[in-house]
Amino acid sequence: MNVQLCILNAQGVILDVNKPLIDCWKQTAEKNRIAIPDEFFESILGAGYDQRIKAFYQYPHLAALEREVLELHQKQPVSLHPKINELLDFLRSRGIKIAIVSDSRRQDILPLIDPIMKEYDISVLVCSNEVLNGKPDPNIYFKAAKLSDVKPLHTLVVDDSRNGCYAAHLAFMRSVFIMHALPLSERLFKYSYRQTDSLTDIIQIIQSENDPKVIFLFFQVQSHHFQRSVFGFYRNIDDRHFLNAFDQRIPGIDRQCAAESRIFGHDCNILDHHGLKRAI
């Protein structure tokens, strides 16, 4: 996958809003002496209207607390997610398009993220009330990709909710789950491509997808038969990892031969007395 578009969730990735919301739920439930199962948080976080109705139907005793929770949450200060500027700087430097999706209405979220949209020249914002169904329906991601003129295959979604990761899965997009508001669970692991607790890790994930790899093709002669192996790694790999790759993929290969082959230029083929051939 060559990442050409990165779709970021406004509440859980651009802003640090979802974690305080979970804390407000826990605080209100404790005040009313009500236990909240972890499944409830996974069901409502990032959910569209229909999904929220289903969750509250399953937990009617928690539905009665929603107004109190939202009033408490509105009093909380809103701040940017740690390291978001570092991620946005990287995306802009690589020429990767950026789109934002929001679980709120445009009139509610735009005043909070408008400064960062202007700073990074982000023009695509899709809100939950602008599509037929909210998450986990994939429409919000399809619309963001269409407005950005990028195919789902080349789109990476960054979200901190199960509904967001599942919606990306249904949209045939890979997703990175941010372990900030919710802990990693089996369901979140199943529907997300990668999982991390830091936005800076996404930089490495995109680099691993986009940076050019060197493909090596090996032929080793053993008893008049050719043994072939194909694998790739990055041009800037150090010698220790390079040799370890040989040990793992072609056991018994001469390490000195491998080291000498690595030193040669990148645009040549090598065939030595061990029967090792490298084609770049």
N, C-alpha and C positions, 0 to 999 in steps of 0.2 A: 504494500500500500504506500503510495506516494501522497503524503498529506498536503493538500492544496487549500483546505478550509478547516478552521478550528471553530467549533460552535461551543460557546461558553454559557453556562447557566448564570443568570444575573444574581439570583438570591444566594446561591451556594458557592459560586466561584469568583464572580466580580466583587460582590458584597459579602460580608460576613453576617448574614441574616438568619440562615436556617438553624445554626447552632444555638443562638439565643432563643429562637422559637421553641426548640426542643427543651431548653432549660426552663422556659416559662410554663410549658406543659407539665414538666416534672414538679415545679414549684407549686403550681395550682393544684395538681393532683395530691401532692403531699399535704397541702393545707386542708383539703377536703377528705383526706384519708382514703384515697382511691389508688389502687395499684394499676399501673399502665404496662401492658405487655410490650415487648420490643417490636412485635409484629405490627402494632398500631402505628408506631413512628414510621416504619417502612411503608405502610399503606398510605399515609396522608402526606408525607413530605414530597413536594414536587408534583402532587397529584392534581389532575383536572377536576372539574366540578363533579362529573359522574363517579369518578373513583373515590372522591371524598364522601359522597353520599353512601356508597357501598361500605366504606370503612366505618362511618358513624352508625349505619344500620347494624353492623356487626357488634359495635361497642356503644350502645345507646347511653350508658351511664357517663361516657366521656363526651358525647355530643353536647350534653348540658353544660359542660365546662368551656366550650369553644369561645363564647363571647368574653368570658372573663380572661381567658388566655390571650386573646387578640388585644384586648384593652391593655393588658400588662405588657405585651410585646411592643405595642406602639410607643410605649414610654422608654424603650431601650434605645440607646444611641446606635446609629448606623455607621459602620466603618467599612473601608475596603478590606478585602481578603488579603492576608499577609502574602507577599511575593507576587501579587497579581501584576504589578508594573514590570517586574523582571520577565514574566512570561509574555506579556504584551510587547515588550521591547524586542524579545527574541522573535516572535511571530512577525513583527513588522520588518525586522532586519532580514528575515528569510523570504519576504514577499508572500507569506501565507495569509490568505484572507481570513478575516475575523467576523463572526456573526454572534449575536447575543439572543438568547431566548429567555423569556421571563414567565414565571408562574403567576404574575400579577397583571393587572390591566396597565395599558401604556401610560395613562395619566397618573398612575400611582408610582411606577418604577422609573419613568423617564427623568423626573427631576433629580433622582438619586444618581443616575449613571450618565446623564447628559455630559458632564464635564469630561469624563474619561472617554466617552464616545467621540467627542470633538478632538481631544488630545491625540487619539490614535486613528482618527479619520474612519471610524466604524459607522457604516451607513445602514447595516441590516440589523433590525431589531424586530423580533416576532414575539408577540405576547399571547397568553393563553386564550384571551377573549377574541383573538383574531383568526382562530382556526375552529373548525367544527367541533372537535373534541380535544381536550387537553391530554396530557400524559396520563397513562402510558401509551395512548394513541400516538403513532409516529408523525402525524400531520405537521406538528410544529417544526420538526426537524426537516421534513420534506420541503416545507415552505422556505425555511432559512437557506437550505442548499440551492433551491431553485432561484431565489432572489440573488444569491451569490454566484450563480451560474457555474456551480461545481457539482459533479456527480457524487452520489452517496459513497461510492467506492473510495473516493479520495477525501473523505470527510472524517474528521476525528471529533467526537463529542466529549466534553469534559463536564461532569455532573457529580453531585454529591447525594443523589437519591436513587433508590431502586426503580422508581417510576421513570426517571430520566434515562437510566442505563437500559431498562427494558424497552423503552420507546426507541432508543438508538438501535438496539438489536433488531427490532421490527422494521426499522428503516434501512437495514443492511449497512449500518455504519458502525465502526468500532468506537468504543467508549472507554474513557478512563474514569474510574470511580475515585472521588476524593474522600478519604476517610476523615471527615471533619465533624459533621453533625451526627453521622451514624457510624457504628462500628462495622467492620467487614463481616458479612454473613455468607452462608452457602448460596443463598439466592443472588446476592450482589456479586459474588465471585463468578457465578454461572453466566450472568448476562453482561459482564464488563470484560473488556479486552485486557486492561491492566488495572491495578489498584495501587494507590499511593496516598500518603498523608501530607505530601508537599507539592505545591505547584511547580517548583523548580525541577522535580523529577519528570514532568511532562516535556521539558526541554530535551532531556536525554531520550525519552521515548520517541519524540519526533525526529531527532537526529538519527536514531537507529533505523527509522523507516525511510528517511529521505537521503541521508548521506550515501555517496556512491560506495559500493562494496567491490572488493577485488575477488573475482571468482577463480578458484584454482581447480585444475583438472589434473589428476595424478594417475600415471600408469606404472605399475610395479610388476616386474617380471618374476614369476615364481613357478619353477618347474615347467617352463615353456608356456605358461598361461599368463594372461594379463589380468591384473586386479586393478579396477578403476574406482576412484573416489572423487566426489565433487562436493566442495563446500566453499563458503565465502566468509570474509571478514573485512575489516576496515583497513585502509592504507596505513593509518597511523598506529597500527597494533605494535606493541613492543615485542622484542625478541622472545621474552619468556612466555608470553601468551601464544606467540606463533609456534614455538616448539611444543608447547602443551597441546596445541591443536593437532599436530602431527601424531603425538603419542596416543591421543584419544581416537582419532579417525583412522590412522594407519599404524597399528601397533608394530613395533620392531623396526621402523624406518630409522635409518642412520641419522642421528640428530645433527652431526657435523655437516652431513650432506644437506640437510634441511636448512641449517643456518647459512651455509654458503649460497644456497639457492635464493634465500630471502634477500641477500645482499645485492643480487643482480638487479638491473633496471626493471621497471614495471612493464615495459613494452617488448619483452623478449620471451622466447621459449627456451627451455633448458632440458636437455636429455643427457644424463651422465651415466657412469658405469653401473649405478644402482638401478637403472631403468626408471628413474624419476623424471617425469615430464611436467612442466608447468606451462599452462596457456592462460594468458590474461586477456 
